[in-house]
């Protein structure tokens, strides 16, 4: 089956917001082994929307429409949908009741403009929206399934998963069942991953491996087919197990679980505590760790020590170390991690100190150089890298490197520097 994603809104064409809905919807369709062949974006113009809808149904069996379901004058998607396929707009009383209940719970009176959100083309199936005011709808027309969804990402995501994907599944051939999984990896480039898994299921026409980058990670998506759900899941479990065996700790999670949640779960399950001492990352590691609910059970605290004075006073870094080696050094990174561990009485602590740029480098210490320290009961050590990226991504990658090192230490897995980074020659032995 071919699919098309149609997003609607003047703000998308003006570049006021990034149209992330298209990529999300296409990614979710891959779970059903449905390839998105077309992406279209149109303005809030009746003729443009009508032409785009008709064109989409002429070339695609699945049409996913995002946007234009709100109460304002430029929200005309449903109205144009009805007109394009000669359907009458009818009031859906259940939707109107749900809208009134929604506003009542908020303690607000519903505007008459919101009533338009309860009208749908004749023959349409209503798609519930439990977290917003705009229901969606499914209309079968011109041989296509047309799904209209709100443009608000969190509403669209929920509707896609709970309302749209199950309905599409019922229209797929019963000859095979398609299942997919997302594996998150860190430490190996996209092409290297493909090469490492090159012979895996190479001759199995019912297994496909997809690769994509989502900085700073790389994702692997195995997609399998089976004669029924049980068979598909067995095959999927088998291929995922093979990937885990082949790549080891490079695969750090499945699904939507980020690195900080994995680290948090490992800290929690091992009853260990964590602290941070950050210079170049400016609190980013601490921020990510505390984004996870329940992190107070294992995160003791952190220090952002940007200036040398702060490193001395807040972390106890010896002035002689700073004078002799400089703030961006192996010795200072170790001392920062040791200082954070001691001051917060934590089991594990990490530190970062580097030159994120764009200025401040030298021949000896170029822009991009970063040292990451780790201290635990066995002692302290540090690793250094030259990260040739812009300031923002330099910090993001440094934070990911630090969290990944903590993850590996908690797993008892050896620390393996990422293949795509150049390590700075330095002394990394414990002390």
Beta strands, then each sheet from edge to edge (+ up, - down):
strand 1: 2-8
strand 2: 35-42
strand 3: 62-66
strand 4: 89-91
strand 5: 119-121
strand 6: 125-127
strand 7: 136-141
strand 8: 144-149
strand 9: 177-185
strand 10: 207-214
strand 11: 217-226
strand 12: 251-254
strand 13: 274-278
strand 14: 299-304
strand 15: 348-354
strand 16: 369-376
strand 17: 379-386
strand 18: 422-423
sheet 1: 2+ 1+ 3+ 8+ 7- 6+
sheet 2: 4+ 5-
sheet 3: 10+ 11- 9+ 12-
sheet 4: 14+ 13+ 15+ 16- 17+ 18-
end
